[in-house]
Structures are given as C-alpha cells and as structure tokens.
Amino acid sequence: METWKAGKVSIWHPGHHDNKFGMRRTTLVISKRMPDADVPMSLLADHPNVQFNFYRPAIGSCATEMR
C-alpha cells in the first residue's frame, strides 16, 4: 500500500527472478498502462510515475523457436 503513496516507483530488474521475455513483458504492460493478471507487477500500470532500471547483460536477446 505504501508504494501507491510514493511520488515515483523505481523498478530494478537484475534478471535473477525473471527470464528475458518476462522482463520485456513486464516493462511493456506497465509502460502501456495495461494491467495483466499474468504479470503481478503490472498492477503498477496504474501508478503515474514508474521508472525502469535494468542490468544490461540480463536483458540479452529474445528469440522464438518452434517446438
């Protein structure tokens, strides 16, 4: 609840708890202000001032593959 009272929320993504696709998806849904039940952190999409910070090597590349 205290998060909503903050003037600015900083999200630090070191890449330990999410894969490369997950990091991108979280960023997309919050930046486009689209809360998504599959992305718990996306509740921050309703906060007016969210800043993202990434550990660059963790972002890597994101590719698709057929299975």
Stockholm file with secondary structure:
# STOCKHOLM 1.0

chainA/1-67         METWKAGKVSIWHPGHHDNKFGMRRTTLVISKRMPDADVPMSLLADHPNVQFNFYRPAIGSCATEMR
#=GR chainA/1-67 SS CHHHHSSCEEEEECSSSSCHHHHHHHHHHHHTTCCBTTBGGGGGGGSSCEEEEECHHHHCCCCCCCC
#=GC SS_cons        CHHHHSSCEEEEECSSSSCHHHHHHHHHHHHTTCCBTTBGGGGGGGSSCEEEEECHHHHCCCCCCCC
//
